[in-house]
């Protein structure tokens, strides 16, 4: 059983949704980033999603883009990220970890080599944000060859035929976009996704997890009430890291604890 399946099976009898926390690796530096990953788990995060700094993160809003710029400014490389995750996996063998990245980073190393490196670092899944499902087959093959789950994105306006395909091809969980646009915590989010979730369920898709705009406990509760299996919060955490230099771990640990508490209903 993979780590995502084990996590959802552990949470289901307790009536809990999964809380996922996103951070940009290397922001503000490697040592602090390692502390952040530990703090997220200590705060109660059930799963982690992490970014590899990239110069053109088209799915990310200004908060996460700025984090990538800070990390790149320190010379962080994908190899550094894999080393960081390899060390994390030794400390936390059971926590699911997913990469959110972009095609250029994958292709630059070579698809097969990238997914093999991810697997060796203990990564459970990879979401390539700028690759639509109809261009995904080479990535899917490379992911499966390395025993890494390919996570795919669904949105309320995704055509039914595409939902059918991503339900069949995705693994781990289905990343459901809570609202249009890019990542960010500054816009209000509403959860009128019953048709999307119903279609995904009918097609047998992996559990739906909402992202984009999840920044408050009431967002967590509303997403779970709408039928999500979990949520991922990113920009709000990345902003806390930027706003609390020297006290980043305490800031994110408390935030995650509050967000995780909202998954217990």
C-alpha positions in Angstrom: 0.0 0.0 0.0 1.4 3.4 -0.9 1.6 6.3 1.6 -1.4 8.2 0.2 -3.6 5.1 0.5 -2.4 4.4 4.0 -3.0 8.1 5.0 -6.6 8.2 3.6 -7.4 4.8 5.2 -6.0 6.0 8.6 -8.1 9.2 8.5 -11.4 7.8 7.2 -12.4 5.9 10.4 -11.8 9.1 12.4 -13.9 11.2 10.1 -11.0 13.4 9.2 -9.9 15.0 6.0 -6.3 15.2 5.0 -4.4 18.5 5.6 -1.6 19.1 3.1 1.0 21.8 3.6 3.0 23.3 0.7 6.4 25.0 1.0 9.0 26.1 -1.5 12.2 24.1 -0.9 15.2 26.3 -0.1 13.2 29.3 1.1 14.7 31.1 2.8 17.7 28.6 2.9 18.3 24.9 3.0 18.8 24.6 6.8 15.6 26.6 7.5 13.7 24.6 4.9 14.6 21.4 6.6 13.3 22.8 9.9 10.1 23.9 8.1 9.4 20.4 6.8 9.8 19.1 10.4 7.6 21.9 11.8 4.8 21.1 9.3 4.7 17.5 10.4 4.9 18.5 14.1 2.0 20.9 13.5 -0.1 18.0 12.2 0.2 18.0 8.4 -0.9 14.7 7.0 0.9 15.2 3.7 3.4 17.6 2.2 3.6 19.2 -1.2 6.8 20.9 -2.0 8.0 23.1 -4.8 11.4 23.0 -6.6 12.3 26.7 -7.3 11.7 27.6 -10.9 12.0 30.9 -12.7 8.6 30.8 -14.5 6.1 29.1 -12.1 3.0 29.9 -14.2 0.5 28.3 -11.9 1.8 30.2 -8.8 0.8 33.6 -7.5 3.2 36.3 -6.3 3.8 34.9 -2.8 5.1 31.5 -4.1 6.8 33.1 -7.0 8.7 35.4 -4.6 9.7 32.3 -2.5 11.1 30.7 -5.7 13.1 33.8 -6.5 14.6 33.9 -3.0 15.6 30.2 -3.2 17.0 30.6 -6.7 19.0 33.7 -5.5 20.8 31.4 -3.1 21.7 29.1 -5.9 19.4 26.2 -5.0 19.3 23.4 -7.5 16.9 20.4 -8.0 19.7 18.2 -6.8 19.7 20.2 -3.5 16.0 19.6 -3.2 16.3 15.9 -3.7 19.1 15.8 -1.0 16.8 17.7 1.4 13.9 15.4 0.8 16.1 12.3 1.2 17.1 13.5 4.6 13.5 14.3 5.5 12.4 10.8 4.5 14.8 9.3 7.0 13.2 11.3 9.8 9.6 10.8 8.6 9.2 7.5 6.8 5.4 7.5 6.7 4.4 11.1 5.6 3.3 11.3 1.9 5.5 13.8 0.0 4.6 15.2 -3.4 6.5 17.5 -5.7 4.7 20.3 -7.6 7.0 21.3 -10.4 7.1 22.3 -14.1 8.0 20.5 -17.3 11.2 22.4 -17.9 12.7 21.1 -14.7 11.7 17.5 -15.5 12.9 17.6 -19.1 16.1 19.3 -18.3 17.3 16.3 -16.2 15.5 13.9 -18.5 12.1 12.5 -17.6 13.3 9.1 -16.6 16.2 10.4 -14.6 14.0 13.0 -12.9 11.4 10.5 -11.7 14.1 8.0 -10.7 15.8 10.8 -8.6 12.4 11.7 -7.0 11.8 8.0 -6.1 15.3 7.7 -4.6 14.6 10.8 -2.5 11.5 9.2 -1.1 9.0 11.3 -3.1 5.6 9.7 -3.5 4.1 11.8 -6.3 4.9 14.4 -8.9 2.4 17.0 -10.3 3.7 18.8 -13.4 1.6 21.9 -13.3 2.1 23.0 -16.9 1.5 19.7 -18.6 -2.2 19.1 -19.6 -3.5 15.5 -19.4 -3.5 15.1 -23.2 0.3 15.8 -23.3 1.0 13.8 -20.2 1.6 10.2 -21.5 5.5 10.5 -21.6 5.4 11.8 -18.0 3.0 9.1 -16.9 5.2 6.4 -18.3 8.3 7.8 -16.6 6.5 8.2 -13.3 5.1 4.7 -13.3 8.5 3.2 -14.3 9.9 4.8 -11.2 7.0 3.9 -9.0 6.0 7.5 -8.5 2.3 8.5 -8.5 1.4 11.0 -11.2 -1.0 13.6 -9.7 -3.2 15.4 -12.2 -5.2 18.6 -11.9 -9.0 19.0 -12.3 -11.0 22.2 -12.4 -14.8 22.9 -12.4 -14.5 23.8 -16.1 -12.5 20.7 -17.1 -14.5 18.9 -19.9 -16.0 15.6 -18.9 -13.9 13.6 -21.4 -10.8 15.1 -19.8 -12.0 14.2 -16.3 -12.6 10.6 -17.4 -9.0 10.5 -18.7 -7.4 12.0 -15.7 -9.4 9.8 -13.4 -8.0 6.8 -15.2 -4.4 8.1 -15.4 -4.0 9.9 -12.0 -2.7 8.3 -8.9 -2.3 9.2 -5.2 -4.9 12.0 -5.2 -6.6 14.4 -7.6 -5.6 18.0 -7.3 -8.8 20.0 -7.6 -8.5 23.7 -8.2 -10.8 25.5 -5.8 -11.0 28.7 -7.9 -9.8 30.1 -11.2 -6.4 31.8 -11.5 -3.1 31.1 -9.8 -2.2 30.1 -6.2 -2.7 32.8 -3.5 -4.4 33.5 -0.2 -5.8 36.9 -1.0 -9.0 36.0 -3.0 -12.2 34.6 -1.5 -12.8 31.0 -2.3 -16.2 29.3 -2.7 -16.8 25.6 -2.9 -19.5 24.9 -5.5 -17.9 21.9 -6.9 -20.5 19.2 -6.5 -20.7 18.5 -10.2 -16.9 18.1 -10.5 -16.6 15.9 -7.4 -19.6 13.8 -8.5 -18.0 13.3 -12.0 -14.7 12.4 -10.5 -16.3 9.9 -8.2 -18.3 8.3 -11.0 -15.1 7.8 -13.0 -13.3 6.3 -10.0 -10.7 9.1 -9.7 -8.2 9.2 -6.8 -9.4 11.1 -3.8 -10.1 14.8 -4.5 -7.9 17.3 -2.6 -8.6 21.0 -3.0 -5.9 23.6 -3.5 -5.6 27.3 -4.4 -6.8 29.9 -1.9 -7.0 27.6 1.2 -5.8 29.9 3.9 -8.2 29.7 6.9 -9.8 27.0 9.0 -13.2 27.8 7.7 -11.9 27.2 4.1 -10.8 23.7 5.3 -14.2 22.9 6.8 -16.1 24.2 3.8 -13.9 22.2 1.4 -14.5 19.0 3.4 -18.2 19.7 3.7 -18.3 20.1 -0.1 -16.9 16.6 -0.5 -13.2 16.9 -0.7 -11.0 14.2 0.9 -8.4 16.9 1.9 -7.0 20.3 1.2 -3.6 21.8 0.5 -2.6 25.2 1.8 0.5 26.9 0.3 0.6 30.7 -0.1 -0.5 31.3 3.5 2.3 29.1 4.8 4.9 30.6 2.5 3.9 34.1 3.5 4.3 33.2 7.2 7.8 32.0 6.5 8.7 35.3 4.8 7.1 37.4 7.6 8.8 35.6 10.5 12.5 35.5 9.9 14.2 33.6 12.7 10.9 32.3 14.0 9.6 30.5 10.9 9.2 27.1 12.5 7.0 28.3 15.4 4.9 30.4 13.0 4.1 27.5 10.6 3.7 24.9 13.3 0.9 26.9 15.0 -0.8 27.7 11.7 -0.8 24.1 10.6 -2.2 23.0 14.0 -5.2 25.3 13.6 -5.8 24.2 10.0 -5.5 20.5 10.9 -7.9 21.0 13.7 -10.5 22.1 11.2 -10.3 18.7 9.4 -11.6 17.0 12.6 -15.4 17.1 12.3 
